[in-house]
Amino acid sequence: MYYAKGDNRGPWDLDVEYWVKELGFSKTQAVVLDLISELKARTPGGGDEDYIIWLDNLFISVKLLS
C-alpha cells in the first residue's frame, strides 16, 4: 500500500469495500486495519506473535480499538 497525493487520491490498494463500506470504519482507520492484516498475513507462523503498534489521535476511535 502507498499513498498517492492529489485530488481524488489517497491510500492505494486499500480494501475500501471491506473496511469502510462493509464494516463502517473511516478511510484513515482502514489504513491501520489494512496494514495490520497485511502484517499478520506476511508473518511466518500466521501472525501469532505480539506486536506494538503506535497510533496518534488521527487514527484512534473507540470502534477501532475494540
PQR file with spaces between the fields and no chain letter, atoms N, CA, C, O and H, PARSE charges and radii, in Angstrom:
ATOM       1  N    MET     1       0.848   -1.160    0.000 -0.4000 1.5000
ATOM       2  CA   MET     1       0.000    0.000    0.000 -0.0000 2.0000
ATOM       3  C    MET     1       0.902    1.234    0.000  0.5500 1.7000
ATOM       4  O    MET     1       1.931    1.260    0.676 -0.5500 1.4000
ATOM       5  N    TYR     2       0.518    2.228   -0.743 -0.4000 1.5000
ATOM       6  CA   TYR     2       1.207    3.504   -0.687 -0.0000 2.0000
ATOM       7  C    TYR     2       0.188    4.621   -0.843  0.5500 1.7000
ATOM       8  O    TYR     2      -0.976    4.364   -1.150 -0.5500 1.4000
ATOM       9  H    TYR     2      -0.317    2.207   -1.291  0.4000 1.0000
ATOM      10  N    TYR     3       0.614    5.842   -0.636 -0.4000 1.5000
ATOM      11  CA   TYR     3      -0.288    6.981   -0.670 -0.0000 2.0000
ATOM      12  C    TYR     3      -0.004    7.811   -1.915  0.5500 1.7000
ATOM      13  O    TYR     3       1.141    8.196   -2.152 -0.5500 1.4000
ATOM      14  H    TYR     3       1.560    6.051   -0.387  0.4000 1.0000
ATOM      15  N    ALA     4      -1.030    8.091   -2.712 -0.4000 1.5000
ATOM      16  CA   ALA     4      -0.910    8.921   -3.902 -0.0000 2.0000
ATOM      17  C    ALA     4      -1.465   10.303   -3.587  0.5500 1.7000
ATOM      18  O    ALA     4      -2.633   10.435   -3.220 -0.5500 1.4000
ATOM      19  H    ALA     4      -1.960    7.778   -2.520  0.4000 1.0000
ATOM      20  N    LYS     5      -0.635   11.335   -3.729 -0.4000 1.5000
ATOM      21  CA   LYS     5      -1.056   12.697   -3.422 -0.0000 2.0000
ATOM      22  C    LYS     5      -1.966   13.254   -4.515  0.5500 1.7000
ATOM      23  O    LYS     5      -1.908   12.819   -5.665 -0.5500 1.4000
ATOM      24  H    LYS     5       0.314   11.228   -4.027  0.4000 1.0000
ATOM      25  N    GLY     6      -2.803   14.215   -4.146 -0.4000 1.5000
ATOM      26  CA   GLY     6      -3.629   14.907   -5.114 -0.0000 2.0000
ATOM      27  C    GLY     6      -5.111   14.697   -4.880  0.5500 1.7000
ATOM      28  O    GLY     6      -5.517   13.931   -4.006 -0.5500 1.4000
ATOM      29  H    GLY     6      -2.850   14.568   -3.211  0.4000 1.0000
ATOM      30  N    ASP     7      -5.916   15.393   -5.680 -0.4000 1.5000
ATOM      31  CA   ASP     7      -7.366   15.271   -5.586 -0.0000 2.0000
ATOM      32  C    ASP     7      -7.806   13.862   -5.986  0.5500 1.7000
ATOM      33  O    ASP     7      -7.257   13.256   -6.906 -0.5500 1.4000
ATOM      34  H    ASP     7      -5.586   16.015   -6.390  0.4000 1.0000
ATOM      35  N    ASN     8      -8.796   13.370   -5.278 -0.4000 1.5000
ATOM      36  CA   ASN     8      -9.371   12.049   -5.553 -0.0000 2.0000
ATOM      37  C    ASN     8      -8.352   10.922   -5.494  0.5500 1.7000
ATOM      38  O    ASN     8      -8.479    9.912   -6.186 -0.5500 1.4000
ATOM      39  H    ASN     8      -9.242   13.863   -4.531  0.4000 1.0000
ATOM      40  N    ARG     9      -7.363   11.108   -4.676 -0.4000 1.5000
ATOM      41  CA   ARG     9      -6.350   10.062   -4.489 -0.0000 2.0000
ATOM      42  C    ARG     9      -6.298    9.718   -3.018  0.5500 1.7000
ATOM      43  O    ARG     9      -7.181   10.127   -2.264 -0.5500 1.4000
ATOM      44  H    ARG     9      -7.260   11.929   -4.114  0.4000 1.0000
ATOM      45  N    GLY    10      -5.338    9.014   -2.606 -0.4000 1.5000
ATOM      46  CA   GLY    10      -5.194    8.635   -1.210 -0.0000 2.0000
ATOM      47  C    GLY    10      -4.527    7.291   -1.111  0.5500 1.7000
ATOM      48  O    GLY    10      -3.677    6.963   -1.939 -0.5500 1.4000
ATOM      49  H    GLY    10      -4.621    8.681   -3.218  0.4000 1.0000
ATOM      50  N    PRO    11      -4.887    6.500   -0.117 -0.5600 1.5000
ATOM      51  CA   PRO    11      -4.268    5.191    0.026  0.2800 2.0000
ATOM      52  C    PRO    11      -4.593    4.312   -1.180  0.5500 1.7000
ATOM      53  O    PRO    11      -5.760    4.120   -1.523 -0.5500 1.4000
ATOM      54  N    TRP    12      -3.572    3.793   -1.804 -0.4000 1.5000
ATOM      55  CA   TRP    12      -3.747    2.934   -2.965 -0.0000 2.0000
ATOM      56  C    TRP    12      -3.667    1.491   -2.503  0.5500 1.7000
ATOM      57  O    TRP    12      -2.864    1.170   -1.627 -0.5500 1.4000
ATOM      58  H    TRP    12      -2.624    3.950   -1.525  0.4000 1.0000
ATOM      59  N    ASP    13      -4.468    0.630   -3.064 -0.4000 1.5000
ATOM      60  CA   ASP    13      -4.538   -0.781   -2.715 -0.0000 2.0000
ATOM      61  C    ASP    13      -5.145   -0.982   -1.324  0.5500 1.7000
ATOM      62  O    ASP    13      -4.801   -1.931   -0.619 -0.5500 1.4000
ATOM      63  H    ASP    13      -5.120    0.891   -3.776  0.4000 1.0000
ATOM      64  N    LEU    14      -6.034   -0.095   -0.946 -0.4000 1.5000
ATOM      65  CA   LEU    14      -6.742   -0.198    0.325 -0.0000 2.0000
ATOM      66  C    LEU    14      -8.086   -0.868    0.054  0.5500 1.7000
ATOM      67  O    LEU    14      -8.797   -0.488   -0.877 -0.5500 1.4000
ATOM      68  H    LEU    14      -6.313    0.675   -1.518  0.4000 1.0000
ATOM      69  N    ASP    15      -8.428   -1.855    0.858 -0.4000 1.5000
ATOM      70  CA   ASP    15      -9.683   -2.586    0.663 -0.0000 2.0000
ATOM      71  C    ASP    15     -10.849   -1.756    1.214  0.5500 1.7000
ATOM      72  O    ASP    15     -11.385   -2.057    2.280 -0.5500 1.4000
ATOM      73  H    ASP    15      -7.850   -2.164    1.613  0.4000 1.0000
ATOM      74  N    VAL    16     -11.232   -0.717    0.479 -0.4000 1.5000
ATOM      75  CA   VAL    16     -12.276    0.207    0.909 -0.0000 2.0000
ATOM      76  C    VAL    16     -13.622   -0.496    1.040  0.5500 1.7000
ATOM      77  O    VAL    16     -14.385   -0.210    1.962 -0.5500 1.4000
ATOM      78  H    VAL    16     -10.796   -0.473   -0.387  0.4000 1.0000
ATOM      79  N    GLU    17     -13.912   -1.401    0.137 -0.4000 1.5000
ATOM      80  CA   GLU    17     -15.190   -2.114    0.180 -0.0000 2.0000
ATOM      81  C    GLU    17     -15.390   -2.814    1.524  0.5500 1.7000
ATOM      82  O    GLU    17     -16.475   -2.761    2.103 -0.5500 1.4000
ATOM      83  H    GLU    17     -13.292   -1.634   -0.613  0.4000 1.0000
ATOM      84  N    TYR    18     -14.359   -3.455    2.004 -0.4000 1.5000
ATOM      85  CA   TYR    18     -14.482   -4.219    3.245 -0.0000 2.0000
ATOM      86  C    TYR    18     -14.426   -3.327    4.471  0.5500 1.7000
ATOM      87  O    TYR    18     -15.360   -3.330    5.273 -0.5500 1.4000
ATOM      88  H    TYR    18     -13.478   -3.498    1.534  0.4000 1.0000
ATOM      89  N    TRP    19     -13.354   -2.563    4.636 -0.4000 1.5000
ATOM      90  CA   TRP    19     -13.144   -1.780    5.869 -0.0000 2.0000
ATOM      91  C    TRP    19     -14.123   -0.621    6.004  0.5500 1.7000
ATOM      92  O    TRP    19     -14.658   -0.390    7.088 -0.5500 1.4000
ATOM      93  H    TRP    19     -12.595   -2.561    3.984  0.4000 1.0000
ATOM      94  N    VAL    20     -14.363    0.103    4.929 -0.4000 1.5000
ATOM      95  CA   VAL    20     -15.178    1.327    5.007 -0.0000 2.0000
ATOM      96  C    VAL    20     -16.647    1.032    4.763  0.5500 1.7000
ATOM      97  O    VAL    20     -17.492    1.367    5.594 -0.5500 1.4000
ATOM      98  H    VAL    20     -13.928   -0.084    4.048  0.4000 1.0000
ATOM      99  N    LYS    21     -16.957    0.420    3.650 -0.4000 1.5000
ATOM     100  CA   LYS    21     -18.363    0.248    3.279 -0.0000 2.0000
ATOM     101  C    LYS    21     -19.045   -0.878    4.052  0.5500 1.7000
ATOM     102  O    LYS    21     -20.210   -0.748    4.430 -0.5500 1.4000
ATOM     103  H    LYS    21     -16.271    0.148    2.976  0.4000 1.0000
ATOM     104  N    GLU    22     -18.338   -1.976    4.290 -0.4000 1.5000
ATOM     105  CA   GLU    22     -18.969   -3.113    4.977 -0.0000 2.0000
ATOM     106  C    GLU    22     -18.902   -2.989    6.501  0.5500 1.7000
ATOM     107  O    GLU    22     -19.886   -3.270    7.186 -0.5500 1.4000
ATOM     108  H    GLU    22     -17.392   -2.082    3.983  0.4000 1.0000
ATOM     109  N    LEU    23     -17.744   -2.570    7.039 -0.4000 1.5000
ATOM     110  CA   LEU    23     -17.575   -2.520    8.489 -0.0000 2.0000
ATOM     111  C    LEU    23     -17.764   -1.123    9.084  0.5500 1.7000
ATOM     112  O    LEU    23     -17.884   -0.985   10.301 -0.5500 1.4000
ATOM     113  H    LEU    23     -16.945   -2.342    6.483  0.4000 1.0000
ATOM     114  N    GLY    24     -17.793   -0.096    8.250 -0.4000 1.5000
ATOM     115  CA   GLY    24     -18.117    1.244    8.729 -0.0000 2.0000
ATOM     116  C    GLY    24     -16.977    2.045    9.335  0.5500 1.7000
ATOM     117  O    GLY    24     -17.221    2.998   10.074 -0.5500 1.4000
ATOM     118  H    GLY    24     -17.696   -0.208    7.261  0.4000 1.0000
ATOM     119  N    PHE    25     -15.740    1.677    9.037 -0.4000 1.5000
ATOM     120  CA   PHE    25     -14.607    2.469    9.507 -0.0000 2.0000
ATOM     121  C    PHE    25     -14.350    3.616    8.540  0.5500 1.7000
ATOM     122  O    PHE    25     -14.796    3.584    7.393 -0.5500 1.4000
ATOM     123  H    PHE    25     -15.542    0.902    8.436  0.4000 1.0000
ATOM     124  N    SER    26     -13.622    4.639    9.015 -0.4000 1.5000
ATOM     125  CA   SER    26     -13.228    5.725    8.119 -0.0000 2.0000
ATOM     126  C    SER    26     -12.044    5.257    7.272  0.5500 1.7000
ATOM     127  O    SER    26     -11.419    4.244    7.585 -0.5500 1.4000
ATOM     128  H    SER    26     -13.260    4.665    9.947  0.4000 1.0000
ATOM     129  N    LYS    27     -11.736    5.989    6.204 -0.4000 1.5000
ATOM     130  CA   LYS    27     -10.597    5.619    5.359 -0.0000 2.0000
ATOM     131  C    LYS    27      -9.291    5.694    6.147  0.5500 1.7000
ATOM     132  O    LYS    27      -8.384    4.892    5.925 -0.5500 1.4000
ATOM     133  H    LYS    27     -12.244    6.812    5.949  0.4000 1.0000
ATOM     134  N    THR    28      -9.196    6.646    7.058 -0.4000 1.5000
ATOM     135  CA   THR    28      -7.993    6.776    7.880 -0.0000 2.0000
ATOM     136  C    THR    28      -7.831    5.546    8.772  0.5500 1.7000
ATOM     137  O    THR    28      -6.729    5.009    8.892 -0.5500 1.4000
ATOM     138  H    THR    28      -9.933    7.298    7.238  0.4000 1.0000
ATOM     139  N    GLN    29      -8.909    5.101    9.392 -0.4000 1.5000
ATOM     140  CA   GLN    29      -8.847    3.909   10.237 -0.0000 2.0000
ATOM     141  C    GLN    29      -8.615    2.655    9.396  0.5500 1.7000
ATOM     142  O    GLN    29      -7.953    1.717    9.839 -0.5500 1.4000
ATOM     143  H    GLN    29      -9.804    5.536    9.295  0.4000 1.0000
ATOM     144  N    ALA    30      -9.160    2.647    8.196 -0.4000 1.5000
ATOM     145  CA   ALA    30      -8.994    1.494    7.310 -0.0000 2.0000
ATOM     146  C    ALA    30      -7.532    1.276    6.940  0.5500 1.7000
ATOM     147  O    ALA    30      -7.115    0.138    6.721 -0.5500 1.4000
ATOM     148  H    ALA    30      -9.698    3.409    7.836  0.4000 1.0000
ATOM     149  N    VAL    31      -6.749    2.346    6.867 -0.4000 1.5000
ATOM     150  CA   VAL    31      -5.321    2.206    6.580 -0.0000 2.0000
ATOM     151  C    VAL    31      -4.658    1.381    7.679  0.5500 1.7000
ATOM     152  O    VAL    31      -3.893    0.461    7.389 -0.5500 1.4000
ATOM     153  H    VAL    31      -7.087    3.270    7.045  0.4000 1.0000
ATOM     154  N    VAL    32      -4.945    1.702    8.922 -0.4000 1.5000
ATOM     155  CA   VAL    32      -4.372    0.976   10.055 -0.0000 2.0000
ATOM     156  C    VAL    32      -4.781   -0.493   10.011  0.5500 1.7000
ATOM     157  O    VAL    32      -3.937   -1.379   10.148 -0.5500 1.4000
ATOM     158  H    VAL    32      -5.566    2.449    9.157  0.4000 1.0000
ATOM     159  N    LEU    33      -6.057   -0.750    9.823 -0.4000 1.5000
ATOM     160  CA   LEU    33      -6.560   -2.117    9.802 -0.0000 2.0000
ATOM     161  C    LEU    33      -5.982   -2.924    8.645  0.5500 1.7000
ATOM     162  O    LEU    33      -5.666   -4.104    8.802 -0.5500 1.4000
ATOM     163  H    LEU    33      -6.742   -0.030    9.712  0.4000 1.0000
ATOM     164  N    ASP    34      -5.846   -2.294    7.492 -0.4000 1.5000
ATOM     165  CA   ASP    34      -5.298   -2.973    6.322 -0.0000 2.0000
ATOM     166  C    ASP    34      -3.820   -3.299    6.533  0.5500 1.7000
ATOM     167  O    ASP    34      -3.371   -4.389    6.177 -0.5500 1.4000
ATOM     168  H    ASP    34      -6.103   -1.336    7.364  0.4000 1.0000
ATOM     169  N    LEU    35      -3.067   -2.370    7.104 -0.4000 1.5000
ATOM     170  CA   LEU    35      -1.650   -2.626    7.360 -0.0000 2.0000
ATOM     171  C    LEU    35      -1.459   -3.736    8.390  0.5500 1.7000
ATOM     172  O    LEU    35      -0.560   -4.565    8.247 -0.5500 1.4000
ATOM     173  H    LEU    35      -3.432   -1.485    7.393  0.4000 1.0000
ATOM     174  N    ILE    36      -2.294   -3.758    9.423 -0.4000 1.5000
ATOM     175  CA   ILE    36      -2.198   -4.816   10.428 -0.0000 2.0000
ATOM     176  C    ILE    36      -2.532   -6.172    9.811  0.5500 1.7000
ATOM     177  O    ILE    36      -1.857   -7.162   10.094 -0.5500 1.4000
ATOM     178  H    ILE    36      -3.024   -3.085    9.539  0.4000 1.0000
ATOM     179  N    SER    37      -3.552   -6.227    8.985 -0.4000 1.5000
ATOM     180  CA   SER    37      -3.917   -7.501    8.364 -0.0000 2.0000
ATOM     181  C    SER    37      -2.819   -7.983    7.420  0.5500 1.7000
ATOM     182  O    SER    37      -2.560   -9.184    7.336 -0.5500 1.4000
ATOM     183  H    SER    37      -4.100   -5.423    8.756  0.4000 1.0000
ATOM     184  N    GLU    38      -2.169   -7.053    6.707 -0.4000 1.5000
ATOM     185  CA   GLU    38      -1.040   -7.414    5.841 -0.0000 2.0000
ATOM     186  C    GLU    38       0.130   -7.930    6.665  0.5500 1.7000
ATOM     187  O    GLU    38       0.779   -8.903    6.279 -0.5500 1.4000
ATOM     188  H    GLU    38      -2.380   -6.078    6.775  0.4000 1.0000
ATOM     189  N    LEU    39       0.404   -7.291    7.792 -0.4000 1.5000
ATOM     190  CA   LEU    39       1.494   -7.703    8.673 -0.0000 2.0000
ATOM     191  C    LEU    39       1.268   -9.130    9.164  0.5500 1.7000
ATOM     192  O    LEU    39       2.180   -9.957    9.143 -0.5500 1.4000
ATOM     193  H    LEU    39      -0.122   -6.501    8.106  0.4000 1.0000
ATOM     194  N    LYS    40       0.054   -9.406    9.600 -0.4000 1.5000
ATOM     195  CA   LYS    40      -0.269  -10.747   10.097 -0.0000 2.0000
ATOM     196  C    LYS    40      -0.194  -11.784    8.979  0.5500 1.7000
ATOM     197  O    LYS    40       0.253  -12.908    9.208 -0.5500 1.4000
ATOM     198  H    LYS    40      -0.687   -8.734    9.617  0.4000 1.0000
ATOM     199  N    ALA    41      -0.623  -11.422    7.784 -0.4000 1.5000
ATOM     200  CA   ALA    41      -0.623  -12.364    6.662 -0.0000 2.0000
ATOM     201  C    ALA    41       0.792  -12.697    6.199  0.5500 1.7000
ATOM     202  O    ALA    41       1.045  -13.804    5.724 -0.5500 1.4000
ATOM     203  H    ALA    41      -0.986  -10.509    7.598  0.4000 1.0000
ATOM     204  N    ARG    42       1.710  -11.752    6.332 -0.4000 1.5000
ATOM     205  CA   ARG    42       3.072  -11.960    5.830 -0.0000 2.0000
ATOM     206  C    ARG    42       4.039  -12.477    6.887  0.5500 1.7000
ATOM     207  O    ARG    42       5.209  -12.713    6.584 -0.5500 1.4000
ATOM     208  H    ARG    42       1.506  -10.853    6.718  0.4000 1.0000
ATOM     209  N    THR    43       3.581  -12.656    8.103 -0.4000 1.5000
ATOM     210  CA   THR    43       4.443  -13.121    9.185 -0.0000 2.0000
ATOM     211  C    THR    43       4.452  -14.646    9.210  0.5500 1.7000
ATOM     212  O    THR    43       3.392  -15.271    9.216 -0.5500 1.4000
ATOM     213  H    THR    43       2.630  -12.464    8.349  0.4000 1.0000
ATOM     214  N    PRO    44       5.642  -15.249    9.224 -0.5600 1.5000
ATOM     215  CA   PRO    44       5.697  -16.709    9.335  0.2800 2.0000
ATOM     216  C    PRO    44       4.995  -17.166   10.614  0.5500 1.7000
ATOM     217  O    PRO    44       5.154  -16.546   11.665 -0.5500 1.4000
ATOM     218  N    GLY    45       4.242  -18.217   10.528 -0.4000 1.5000
ATOM     219  CA   GLY    45       3.509  -18.717   11.690 -0.0000 2.0000
ATOM     220  C    GLY    45       2.117  -18.141   11.793  0.5500 1.7000
ATOM     221  O    GLY    45       1.419  -18.395   12.776 -0.5500 1.4000
ATOM     222  H    GLY    45       4.113  -18.721    9.674  0.4000 1.0000
ATOM     223  N    GLY    46       1.691  -17.370   10.803 -0.4000 1.5000
ATOM     224  CA   GLY    46       0.321  -16.872   10.784 -0.0000 2.0000
ATOM     225  C    GLY    46       0.059  -15.620   11.585  0.5500 1.7000
ATOM     226  O    GLY    46      -1.099  -15.242   11.765 -0.5500 1.4000
ATOM     227  H    GLY    46       2.258  -17.164   10.005  0.4000 1.0000
ATOM     228  N    GLY    47       1.099  -14.963   12.074 -0.4000 1.5000
ATOM     229  CA   GLY    47       0.905  -13.701   12.777 -0.0000 2.0000
ATOM     230  C    GLY    47       0.499  -13.839   14.220  0.5500 1.7000
ATOM     231  O    GLY    47      -0.164  -12.955   14.762 -0.5500 1.4000
ATOM     232  H    GLY    47       2.039  -15.270   11.928  0.4000 1.0000
ATOM     233  N    ASP    48       0.887  -14.939   14.861 -0.4000 1.5000
ATOM     234  CA   ASP    48       0.533  -15.132   16.269 -0.0000 2.0000
ATOM     235  C    ASP    48       1.477  -14.405   17.216  0.5500 1.7000
ATOM     236  O    ASP    48       1.284  -14.446   18.431 -0.5500 1.4000
ATOM     237  H    ASP    48       1.426  -15.657   14.420  0.4000 1.0000
ATOM     238  N    GLU    49       2.489  -13.746   16.682 -0.4000 1.5000
ATOM     239  CA   GLU    49       3.447  -13.026   17.501 -0.0000 2.0000
ATOM     240  C    GLU    49       2.815  -11.767   18.086  0.5500 1.7000
ATOM     241  O    GLU    49       1.780  -11.305   17.604 -0.5500 1.4000
ATOM     242  H    GLU    49       2.646  -13.712   15.695  0.4000 1.0000
ATOM     243  N    ASP    50       3.435  -11.216   19.121 -0.4000 1.5000
ATOM     244  CA   ASP    50       2.978   -9.960   19.711 -0.0000 2.0000
ATOM     245  C    ASP    50       3.617   -8.785   18.978  0.5500 1.7000
ATOM     246  O    ASP    50       4.786   -8.843   18.598 -0.5500 1.4000
ATOM     247  H    ASP    50       4.276  -11.591   19.513  0.4000 1.0000
ATOM     248  N    TYR    51       2.855   -7.738   18.785 -0.4000 1.5000
ATOM     249  CA   TYR    51       3.337   -6.541   18.117 -0.0000 2.0000
ATOM     250  C    TYR    51       3.014   -5.320   18.966  0.5500 1.7000
ATOM     251  O    TYR    51       2.059   -5.327   19.743 -0.5500 1.4000
ATOM     252  H    TYR    51       1.905   -7.691   19.094  0.4000 1.0000
ATOM     253  N    ILE    52       3.805   -4.287   18.813 -0.4000 1.5000
ATOM     254  CA   ILE    52       3.496   -2.981   19.391 -0.0000 2.0000
ATOM     255  C    ILE    52       3.204   -2.058   18.219  0.5500 1.7000
ATOM     256  O    ILE    52       4.040   -1.872   17.335 -0.5500 1.4000
ATOM     257  H    ILE    52       4.581   -4.281   18.182  0.4000 1.0000
ATOM     258  N    ILE    53       2.015   -1.488   18.223 -0.4000 1.5000
ATOM     259  CA   ILE    53       1.598   -0.598   17.139 -0.0000 2.0000
ATOM     260  C    ILE    53       1.334    0.772   17.741  0.5500 1.7000
ATOM     261  O    ILE    53       0.483    0.922   18.617 -0.5500 1.4000
ATOM     262  H    ILE    53       1.335   -1.639   18.942  0.4000 1.0000
ATOM     263  N    TRP    54       2.067    1.768   17.266 -0.4000 1.5000
ATOM     264  CA   TRP    54       1.930    3.135   17.763 -0.0000 2.0000
ATOM     265  C    TRP    54       0.958    3.892   16.873  0.5500 1.7000
ATOM     266  O    TRP    54       1.091    3.871   15.649 -0.5500 1.4000
ATOM     267  H    TRP    54       2.758    1.646   16.553  0.4000 1.0000
ATOM     268  N    LEU    55      -0.018    4.558   17.477 -0.4000 1.5000
ATOM     269  CA   LEU    55      -1.005    5.355   16.751 -0.0000 2.0000
ATOM     270  C    LEU    55      -1.082    6.743   17.370  0.5500 1.7000
ATOM     271  O    LEU    55      -0.768    6.930   18.545 -0.5500 1.4000
ATOM     272  H    LEU    55      -0.126    4.575   18.471  0.4000 1.0000
ATOM     273  N    ASP    56      -1.499    7.701   16.576 -0.4000 1.5000
ATOM     274  CA   ASP    56      -1.764    9.025   17.143 -0.0000 2.0000
ATOM     275  C    ASP    56      -3.266    9.283   17.109  0.5500 1.7000
ATOM     276  O    ASP    56      -4.029    8.429   16.657 -0.5500 1.4000
ATOM     277  H    ASP    56      -1.754    7.549   15.621  0.4000 1.0000
ATOM     278  N    ASN    57      -3.691   10.433   17.576 -0.4000 1.5000
ATOM     279  CA   ASN    57      -5.120   10.699   17.715 -0.0000 2.0000
ATOM     280  C    ASN    57      -5.856   10.816   16.379  0.5500 1.7000
ATOM     281  O    ASN    57      -7.086   10.831   16.369 -0.5500 1.4000
ATOM     282  H    ASN    57      -3.071   11.126   17.944  0.4000 1.0000
ATOM     283  N    LEU    58      -5.152   10.898   15.270 -0.4000 1.5000
ATOM     284  CA   LEU    58      -5.807   10.926   13.962 -0.0000 2.0000
ATOM     285  C    LEU    58      -6.474    9.576   13.666  0.5500 1.7000
ATOM     286  O    LEU    58      -7.524    9.528   13.023 -0.5500 1.4000
ATOM     287  H    LEU    58      -4.152   10.886   15.278  0.4000 1.0000
ATOM     288  N    PHE    59      -5.872    8.497   14.128 -0.4000 1.5000
ATOM     289  CA   PHE    59      -6.338    7.161   13.801 -0.0000 2.0000
ATOM     290  C    PHE    59      -7.231    6.532   14.867  0.5500 1.7000
ATOM     291  O    PHE    59      -7.945    5.574   14.574 -0.5500 1.4000
ATOM     292  H    PHE    59      -5.019    8.536   14.650  0.4000 1.0000
ATOM     293  N    ILE    60      -7.209    7.039   16.075 -0.4000 1.5000
ATOM     294  CA   ILE    60      -7.853    6.389   17.206 -0.0000 2.0000
ATOM     295  C    ILE    60      -9.361    6.653   17.244  0.5500 1.7000
ATOM     296  O    ILE    60      -9.816    7.769   16.991 -0.5500 1.4000
ATOM     297  H    ILE    60      -6.628    7.817   16.313  0.4000 1.0000
ATOM     298  N    SER    61     -10.106    5.632   17.556 -0.4000 1.5000
ATOM     299  CA   SER    61     -11.524    5.752   17.895 -0.0000 2.0000
ATOM     300  C    SER    61     -11.854    4.554   18.785  0.5500 1.7000
ATOM     301  O    SER    61     -11.112    3.572   18.803 -0.5500 1.4000
ATOM     302  H    SER    61      -9.737    4.725   17.762  0.4000 1.0000
ATOM     303  N    VAL    62     -12.940    4.630   19.505 -0.4000 1.5000
ATOM     304  CA   VAL    62     -13.350    3.520   20.355 -0.0000 2.0000
ATOM     305  C    VAL    62     -13.616    2.288   19.488  0.5500 1.7000
ATOM     306  O    VAL    62     -13.230    1.176   19.848 -0.5500 1.4000
ATOM     307  H    VAL    62     -13.542    5.427   19.490  0.4000 1.0000
ATOM     308  N    LYS    63     -14.264    2.487   18.367 -0.4000 1.5000
ATOM     309  CA   LYS    63     -14.568    1.370   17.465 -0.0000 2.0000
ATOM     310  C    LYS    63     -13.288    0.699   16.961  0.5500 1.7000
ATOM     311  O    LYS    63     -13.208   -0.527   16.897 -0.5500 1.4000
ATOM     312  H    LYS    63     -14.578    3.390   18.074  0.4000 1.0000
ATOM     313  N    LEU    64     -12.302    1.498   16.608 -0.4000 1.5000
ATOM     314  CA   LEU    64     -11.044    0.950   16.104 -0.0000 2.0000
ATOM     315  C    LEU    64     -10.336    0.146   17.191  0.5500 1.7000
ATOM     316  O    LEU    64      -9.825   -0.939   16.912 -0.5500 1.4000
ATOM     317  H    LEU    64     -12.366    2.495   16.660  0.4000 1.0000
ATOM     318  N    LEU    65     -10.295    0.642   18.396 -0.4000 1.5000
ATOM     319  CA   LEU    65      -9.608   -0.053   19.471 -0.0000 2.0000
ATOM     320  C    LEU    65     -10.343   -1.299   19.934  0.5500 1.7000
ATOM     321  O    LEU    65      -9.740   -2.206   20.508 -0.5500 1.4000
ATOM     322  H    LEU    65     -10.711    1.523   18.623  0.4000 1.0000
ATOM     323  N    SER    66     -11.639   -1.342   19.687 -0.4000 1.5000
ATOM     324  CA   SER    66     -12.406   -2.531   20.063 -0.0000 2.0000
ATOM     325  C    SER    66     -12.085   -3.658   19.119  0.5500 1.7000
ATOM     326  O    SER    66     -12.627   -4.754   19.260 -0.5500 1.4000
ATOM     327  H    SER    66     -12.128   -0.605   19.221  0.4000 1.0000
